[in-house]
Amino acid sequence: MSGQSTHATDESMHHDHRQWQSDIAMWRQDTEQWKEDHQNVQRLLAEAQQQLESHAAALASHVDALDSHEAQTLQHEHDVVAQCRDQPDSPAPGVANHEMESQKHQNLYQAHERMKKHHHTVVAQINMLASSLRTSL
């Protein structure tokens, strides 16, 4: 009887070894694909870094536009107050200028909303990516 149980054990071990070799071959295929994926992702991250730098420049430009708009608005208000004080019976000054300022304000509002939406999306995605990468394997 002991001969039969040894034979069954040998057969079982050989079967396990063949299965393990098959598993290892499959794992090697997986890891080769993962290495390729990793290289592609590194390229994408480098591109993303460049885009983030472009977005930082766009943000700086947006802040400059806000500063300029604020200064123009304050100057326009100052001019209106001065004219109303100096010539109280004259019609409201700077109506045409006010229309232009109103359009600039609307354009700035729309640009700000686009930037805000994009900013929140990008930051959320990068935070999720960073969180995933911090998780140990």
VENCOR-V507292 format. One record per backbone hydrogen bond with DSSP energy under -1.0 kcal/mol. CO is the residue of the C=O (numbers start at 1). NH is the residue of the N-H. E is the energy in kcal/mol with one decimal. If there is no record, write none. Layout:
CO;NH;E / CO;NH;E
This chain:
1;5;-2.0 / 2;6;-1.8 / 3;7;-2.2 / 4;8;-2.5 / 5;9;-2.0 / 6;10;-3.0 / 7;11;-2.6 / 8;12;-2.5 / 9;13;-2.6 / 10;14;-2.7 / 11;15;-2.4 / 12;16;-2.6 / 13;17;-2.8 / 14;18;-2.4 / 15;19;-2.5 / 16;20;-2.9 / 17;21;-2.4 / 18;22;-2.2 / 19;23;-2.6 / 20;24;-3.0 / 21;25;-2.4 / 22;26;-2.2 / 23;27;-2.8 / 24;28;-2.4 / 25;29;-1.9 / 26;30;-2.4 / 27;31;-2.9 / 28;32;-2.3 / 29;33;-2.2 / 30;34;-2.7 / 31;35;-2.3 / 32;36;-1.9 / 33;37;-2.9 / 34;38;-2.8 / 35;39;-2.2 / 36;40;-2.2 / 37;41;-2.7 / 38;42;-2.3 / 39;43;-1.8 / 40;44;-2.3 / 41;45;-2.7 / 42;46;-2.0 / 43;47;-2.3 / 44;48;-2.7 / 45;49;-2.4 / 46;50;-1.8 / 47;51;-2.4 / 48;52;-2.7 / 49;53;-1.9 / 50;54;-2.0 / 51;55;-2.6 / 52;56;-2.1 / 53;57;-1.8 / 54;58;-2.3 / 55;59;-2.5 / 56;60;-2.2 / 57;61;-2.2 / 58;62;-2.3 / 59;63;-2.6 / 60;64;-2.1 / 61;65;-2.2 / 62;66;-2.4 / 63;67;-2.6 / 64;68;-2.6 / 65;69;-2.7 / 66;70;-2.8 / 67;71;-2.4 / 68;72;-2.7 / 69;73;-2.6 / 70;74;-2.6 / 71;75;-2.5 / 72;76;-2.6 / 73;77;-2.5 / 74;78;-2.5 / 75;79;-2.6 / 76;80;-2.4 / 77;81;-2.6 / 78;82;-2.5 / 79;83;-2.5 / 80;84;-2.6 / 81;85;-2.3 / 82;86;-2.7 / 83;87;-3.0 / 87;90;-1.5 / 94;98;-2.7 / 95;99;-2.1 / 96;100;-1.9 / 97;101;-2.7 / 98;102;-2.6 / 99;103;-2.1 / 100;104;-2.5 / 101;105;-2.6 / 102;106;-2.3 / 103;107;-2.5 / 104;108;-2.6 / 105;109;-2.5 / 106;110;-2.4 / 107;111;-2.4 / 108;112;-2.6 / 109;113;-2.4 / 110;114;-2.3 / 111;115;-2.5 / 112;116;-2.7 / 113;117;-2.4 / 114;118;-2.4 / 115;119;-3.0 / 116;120;-2.7 / 117;121;-2.1 / 118;122;-2.8 / 119;123;-2.8 / 120;124;-2.2 / 121;125;-2.3 / 122;126;-2.6 / 123;127;-2.6 / 124;128;-2.2 / 125;129;-2.4 / 126;130;-3.0 / 127;131;-2.3 / 128;132;-2.4 / 129;133;-2.5 / 130;134;-1.6
